[in-house]
């Protein structure tokens, strides 16, 4: 049994993540396993059923990245109090017009929505450039076009209260291209500012590992 547990840690050591817009869950899972090897990781794309799937997964830690964080925060009332919640590269509202730290004008998001309908791979490439995610593959869609369109609608519509309970941990890079980290922290004081860190989930997961082990 000890050997089995060494390969498959107990369920209390399991993370369930909702990844970001146009981020392949398998790539996020590989990065999470590399940064936090002492845990099991399940990763869902940010789709309409993602939060319910996360809640049904049996994990005791729920995390979100980028759009995934917004989905997690918007559904916080559904997440049992005993579950730890971690948000990487979060925003409480995505668009600049909401004045919660987001740097993307609504017009840019609308351009992404229009381009997704006609040239989906080009829309994804544009988003990666905006976010500074230069290493993501663009040879095919990371998940369905319908679900990608749903995600962009969430970015344009969702806005959450910045008065968040202490069980919610946030990590945002000071050089994140999609959010002004200091503005976000001024509204959400418990959010951790990470130096020399961008919107990259790999670097944020590494930062989380350091926090987890201190």
SVG drawing of the C-alpha trace seen along z (x, -y; Angstrom):
<svg xmlns="http://www.w3.org/2000/svg" viewBox="-23 -52 35 54">
<polyline fill="none" stroke="black" stroke-width="0.4" points="0.0,0.0 2.8,-2.4 4.3,-1.9 0.8,-2.5 0.4,-5.7 3.8,-6.9 2.5,-6.8 -1.0,-7.9 -1.1,-10.3 -4.3,-10.3 -7.3,-12.3 -6.6,-15.0 -3.5,-15.7 -5.4,-16.2 -5.8,-19.4 -8.6,-20.0 -7.8,-22.9 -9.8,-24.9 -7.3,-26.2 -7.3,-29.4 -8.9,-30.5 -7.4,-28.5 -5.0,-26.7 -4.7,-23.0 -5.6,-21.1 -2.9,-18.5 -0.2,-21.2 -1.4,-22.8 -1.5,-19.4 2.1,-18.7 3.2,-22.1 1.3,-21.5 2.8,-18.0 6.3,-19.4 5.8,-22.3 3.8,-20.4 4.9,-16.7 3.6,-15.7 0.0,-16.0 -2.3,-14.5 -3.8,-16.9 -6.9,-16.9 -7.4,-19.7 -10.6,-20.8 -10.9,-23.3 -12.9,-26.5 -16.2,-25.3 -19.9,-25.5 -19.6,-22.3 -16.1,-22.8 -17.0,-24.0 -19.5,-21.2 -16.9,-18.7 -14.4,-20.1 -16.8,-19.9 -17.6,-16.3 -13.9,-15.3 -13.4,-14.5 -10.4,-16.9 -9.9,-19.0 -8.1,-21.8 -9.7,-23.7 -7.6,-26.0 -8.2,-28.2 -5.9,-30.0 -6.9,-33.1 -10.4,-32.6 -10.5,-29.5 -10.0,-31.7 -12.8,-34.0 -15.1,-30.9 -14.0,-29.7 -14.5,-33.1 -17.9,-33.6 -19.0,-30.2 -17.4,-30.5 -20.7,-30.2 -21.0,-26.6 -17.6,-25.6 -17.7,-24.0 -15.9,-26.0 -13.5,-23.2 -12.0,-23.2 -8.9,-25.3 -9.2,-27.7 -6.2,-29.0 -6.4,-31.5 -3.4,-32.0 -3.4,-35.1 -6.8,-36.0 -9.0,-38.9 -12.3,-39.9 -13.3,-41.5 -11.5,-41.1 -12.1,-44.3 -10.4,-47.6 -13.8,-49.4 -14.6,-47.6 -11.7,-49.4 -10.7,-46.4 -7.2,-46.1 -7.9,-44.4 -6.0,-45.9 -8.0,-44.7 -10.5,-47.1 -13.9,-45.7 -13.3,-46.6 -10.3,-44.2 -12.4,-41.4 -15.1,-42.0 -12.5,-41.8 -11.4,-38.4 -15.0,-37.3 -15.5,-38.3 -12.2,-36.8 -13.0,-33.5 -16.1,-33.0 -14.1,-33.4 -10.5,-32.6 -10.4,-30.7 -6.7,-29.9 -5.8,-33.5 -8.0,-34.6 -6.1,-32.3 -2.7,-33.6 -3.9,-37.2 -4.9,-36.3 -1.5,-34.6 0.2,-37.7 -1.9,-39.9 -1.2,-37.7 2.5,-37.2 2.1,-33.4 4.6,-32.8 5.2,-29.1 1.6,-27.8 1.0,-25.6 -1.3,-27.1 -1.5,-24.2 -5.0,-23.2 -7.8,-24.3 -7.2,-23.4 -10.9,-22.4 -14.1,-23.1 -14.8,-26.4 -18.2,-26.5 -16.6,-26.3 -14.0,-28.9 -16.8,-31.3 -18.5,-30.6 -15.3,-31.5 -15.0,-34.8 -18.5,-35.6 -17.6,-34.9 -14.6,-37.3 -17.0,-40.0 -19.8,-39.4 -18.5,-38.0 -17.6,-40.3 -17.1,-39.2 -17.0,-40.9 -13.5,-41.6 -14.4,-41.0 -13.2,-37.5 -12.8,-35.1 -9.4,-34.3 -9.5,-30.7 -9.1,-32.1 -5.4,-32.5 -4.5,-34.6 -1.2,-34.9 -0.6,-37.5 2.6,-38.4 3.8,-42.0 4.5,-41.9 1.2,-40.3 0.1,-41.9 -3.6,-41.3 -4.0,-42.8 -2.4,-45.6 -1.3,-43.5 -1.1,-46.4 -4.6,-47.6 -6.0,-44.1 -4.2,-43.8 -5.6,-47.2 -9.1,-45.7 -8.1,-42.2 -5.4,-42.7 -4.8,-38.9 -3.7,-38.5 0.0,-37.8 2.2,-39.8 4.8,-37.7 8.0,-39.5 9.5,-38.8 6.4,-36.8 4.0,-37.3 0.7,-35.7 2.6,-32.4 1.0,-29.5 4.3,-27.7 6.0,-30.5 2.9,-31.0 2.8,-27.3 6.5,-27.5 5.7,-30.5 2.9,-28.5 5.2,-25.6 7.5,-28.0 4.6,-29.3 3.3,-25.8 6.7,-24.7 7.4,-27.7"/>
</svg>
